Amino acid sequence: MAASSTNPYSEAGVDTAAGDLAVELMKSSVRATHGPEVLGGVGGFAGLFDASALRDFRRPLLATSTDGVGTKVAIAQAIDKHDTIGQDLVGMVVDDIVVVGAKPLFMTDYIACGKVFPQRIADIVRGIAEACTATGTALIGGETAEHPGLLGPRDYDVAGAATGVVEADGILGADRVQDGDVVLAVESSGLHSNGYSLVRHIVTNAGIGYGDNAADFGTTWGEALLEPTRLYTLPLLRLIEQLGGGAGGGVHSLSHVTGGGIAANLARVLPQGSWAEVDRGTWSPSPVFRVLSDIAGSTLESAEGTWNLGIGFLAIVAADQKDAAIAALAADGMPAWQVGTVGFGPRPAGEFEQGAKGVDGGAVRLIGAYADGAK
């Protein structure tokens, strides 16, 4: 009997040719992130990064982070728009590295899908590559895996990991924080990539379609909710360079406001025995948070453990460096303002959030009422 010419892997639902085409479509955007430190190019089993520059460090510490985008990808799939999800991924991964004062070096990505649509994969990776360029990160490797039967044909998920480096005596963290330090908030671009299970629950229960017009935003609901995550890495690195970081520097600690909200993420980067009250009256949450809360019939305060509510990053700086820090961030397109002060010793009466995600750090609570208008 003559052997069948049919590819059994294709019959099982895996299209390797489509995967190869996706790689061809993404090559140019990936290569654009490569400097002379990247060796080998695209398509190897492993990415290579020349670490010779680390010899210039007295004691280099490598920082690493991994994350995904979460259920925000469901909205991208719903409206077939995939060119911003990559920026969300880089924001979630690379901006975690700068929290310790580290400069990102390189990143890898992983895309799992039910079926490879080459142009869609290329759109996702182009977004990752453009955001890597915007954060000074080389995209040196990745993987696209087709999982028919496990994921629906149009389903996918994305994840990534990055590595950076910081001088040991320049590392930021809770142990650098001092009594009287100022807590600065840095504005978010909206929801970023956290709390989308709640977002989707609200939208679905309200009978809203992602293609429906959202009068409050002047666009469709899907496009409004896909507003990409703001990238903070380079402005924060420039702030650290200007004011100094670590021991003796003006920047003592940073917090990326992701899952868990403002209080929990600030508590993680404060030392035990310290406390801070974040004054809601110093800013007005972005319209997207107000509109979603109104639709749900809930308060902004009830979402404080889920959404960033207009604050994407927090910086704890020396009190005498507050104005310089705000000015430096503003000059870099990052609106910032004071939301509180760090105290040590006895704290005011009332409930505080103490530490988070396994870190027994400081105590934080939000006080007052949100401002009605602009900051």
N, C-alpha and C positions, 0 to 999 in steps of 0.2 A: 504494500500500500504506500502511495506517495505521501511524503511528509507534508503537513499543512503549512502554508506560507503565512498563516495568521500569527501575529505576535500574541502569545498567551497573556503577557503582562498588560497589553492594551485591552484585551478582552476582560481582564480583571479590573479595568478602570484607570490604569496608570498610563499616562501619555508622556514618555520620556522625550519625545521630539518637541512637545510643547514646552517642556522644562528647558530644553536647550535653546529654544527660541527666546524664552523669557530672559535667559542669561545674556544672549546677544543684545536684546533690547535695553538691558540695564547697564551694559559695560561702560558706556561713555560717562554716565552719571557717577558710577562707582569710582572710575579712574580719576575723576575730577577731585576726589577727596585725598588722593595720594600725593604725598611729598616724597622727597628722596629717601625718607626712612622706610618706605614701603617697598618690599622686594617681591618679585614673582608675578604680580598682576592678578587678574581675575580668573577664577576657575580651579585653583589648586585645592588640594586636600586640606591645607592649612595656610593661613595668612602669615606672612613674615614681616616683622617690624624691627628695624635696626635699633638696638637699645644702647648704642655707643654713647648717646647723649647723656645717659644716666651717670657716666663717669664724671660729669661735671658737678654732680651732687655730692655733698659731704656724706649724707646718709639718706638715700632715696627710699621713700616708702611707697609701695604700689597700692593704689586704691582701686577697688572693683565694685561694680554694681550690675544687677540684672533686674529686668522688669518687663512688663508688657503694656498694652494699651487698654485691655479690659473690654467691657461690652460696648464701648464706643464704636468698635468695628461693626456692630450690628446696624448702626445708623449709616455708616459708609456703604455697607452692603445694600441697605434698603433703597438708597438713592443712587447707587452705582457711581459713587465718587470716592476715589481712593488715593488722591494725590496729597492729602494732608495728614493721613494716619501715620506716615513715616515721621513727620515732625513731632507728633505726639509721642512716638516711641523714643526718639532721641531725647526729648525733654524729660521723660520719665526716667531714663537710664543715665544719661550724661550729667544732667543737673543734680543727680544724687551725689556724683563724685566731687563736684565743686564744694559741697557742704563741708568737707574736711580740708578744703583749700587746695585740692589737687587739680592739676591741669590734665585734661583728658588726652590720651595718646591714640587709642584705637578702639574700634567697636566691631562687633559681629552681630548679624541678625538671623532670625529663624522665622520662616513663614510656613505654617501648616495649612493646607487647603484640601477641599474635597475634590476639586478639579483645577488644573492649571489653566488659567486664561492668561496667555503671555503678556498682553498689554496691561492687564490689571496688575500683575505681579511687577511689571516694569514701573508702573505708576507708583506703587507702594515703595519700591526701592529707590526711585528717583526722589521721593519725599524724604526718605531716610538719608540719602546722600547729600541733598541740599542742606538739611539740618546739621549733618555732620560737618559740612563746610562752614556753616554759620557758628559752630562751636569749636572749630579747630581740631576736629576729630577725624582720623583716617578710618574709612570703612574698609576693612581688610579681609573680610570673609563673610560668608553667610550660607544659608541652606534653604531651599524650597522643597517641601515634602508633600507629596500628594497622598491623601488618606481617604480613598473612596470607601464608602460604607461606614466610616467613622464620622466623617463630616459630610454635610450635604454638598451638592455640586457647586453651589455658589457661596459656601461658608469658608471662612479662613480665620486664622488668628496669627498674631505677630508677637514676637518677643525679641529681646536683644540683651547683650552684655557688653560692658565697656571697661577699659582699664586706664587709669591715670597715675600720675606721680606727684608727690609732694615732698619737700624737704622736711626731715623729721622735726626740726625746731620751728617749722612754719605751719605745722598742723593746727587746724582749728578744732574747737570742741568745748565741752562743758567745763573742763578744768581750767580754761582760760578766762572764764566769765568772772567778773568782779562786782562787788556791791556798788550800785549806782550806775551800772552800764545801762545804756539806752537800747530799747527794742525798736527797730525800724521795720516797717512793713514795706514790701515792694509789690506793686500792683500786678495782679494777674490779668490775663487776656480773656478770662471767662471761666468756664467750668474746667478747663484743662482736660485731664483724663481720669477723673475720679468721680465716683457717685453716679455713674451712668445707669446702673441698675435702677436707682431711684428715679432718675430722669425718664427713663423708658417706661417705668411703671406709671408715673404721672401722666405722660403723654398718651399712653395706651388707654388708661382709665378715662381720660377726657375725650376719647374718640378722635384724637388729632392724628392726621397722617403726616409723615415726614415730607411729603410733597406739597402739603397744604401751605398756603400763604400765611406767614407770621407777621401780622401788621405791626407789632411792636418792634420788629427788627428789620423790616423792609426787605425781607427775603423769605425763602421757604423755611419751614421748621428744621428740616434736615440740614440745610446749609448753615443755619444759625447755630445748631447744636454741634456742628463739626468744626467750629472755630478752633484753630490749632493751638496747642499749648505754647505759651511764650517760652523762649529760650533765654536763660539767665547766665549761662556759663561765662562767656567772655566779659560781659559787664562786671560780673562779680570778681573775676580774676583781676580785671583792671583796678577795681576798688581795693582789693587786697594789695596789689602792687603799689598803689598810691598811698594807702594808709598804713600798710604793714599788716601782717597777720601773725598769729601764733604768739609766742612769748615776746612781750614788749611792743606788739603791734596794736593798731587801733581797731582792727576787726578781730573779734574774739570767738564768735560762734555764728553758724548759719543754720537755717532750717528750711527745708523744701516742704512746702505745705501741700501734701498729697493726701492719701487715704487717712482718715481720722480727724482731719480738719485742723484748725489753727491751734487750739489749746494743746491737743495731744502732741502735735509735731514740735511746738515750741518747748514743751516740757521735756522732750527727749534730748534737747541740747542745752539744758540748764543743769547745774550741779545740784546734788542733794542738799537740802537745807535752804535752797533759794526759792524765790517765788516771784511771780509777775502777774499784774492785772492788765489785760488788754482792753483798751477803751474803745468800745464800738462807735462812740460818737466822733471818732477821728476820721471816719470814712463812710462812704455810702456804697453798699454792695452793687455790683453791676446789674443792669436791668434784667439779664437772663435769670438771675437768682430770684429777683422779685416777682417776675412773671410766673416762673414755675411754682413758687410758693403760693402765689395767689390762686393759680389753677388748682393746686392741691388743697387749698383751704387751710394751709398751715402757716407757721411763722418762720421767719429767717432763723430765729434762734433754734428751732427744732432741727435744722439742717446743719448746725455747727459741727457736728461730729462726722459729717459726710462730705460737704462741699467746702471749697476754699473761700467762698463768699467775697472774692475780690482781692485776696492776698495770696500771691504765688510763692513768695519767699519772705523769710524773716532774717534780719541781720542784727546781731547783738554787738554793739560797738562801744568803745570808750566814750563817756559823756562829752569829753572835750573834742571829740571827733565827729559828733553828730551832724553838725551843719556841713562839714566837709564831705561826709559820706552821702548825705542827701543831694548835695550839689553834684557830686561825681556821678551818682546814679542817674540823676536827671539829665545830665549832659550826655549820657549813654542811652537815652530814651527809656529810662526805667523810673517812672514816678515813684517816689518813696516818701514816707512820713513817719513820725514817731507815734507809736501806739502804746508804749508803756516804758517802765523802768524796772530793772531787776533789783530785788531786795533780798537781804539775808537776815536770818534771825526770825523772831516772832512775826507771823503774818496776820493780816486782818481776819476777823471771824468770818465764817461762811465756808461753803464747799469749793474746793479747788480740784482740778484734775492733776493727778500725781503720776508722772512718768507715762510711758506708753510703749507698746511693742517690745516688752521685755527689758526696757531701760528704766531703772528706778531713778529718774532724774528729778528735776525741779517740779514745782507746783504752779499751775496756771489756771486762771479763770478769765472769762470775758465779762465786762461790766458795762452798765449804761445802756443806752439805746442807740441804734444805728442812725447816722445822719440821713436826712431826707434827700439832700441834693449832693452836688459834687463836694469833694474834700476841700 
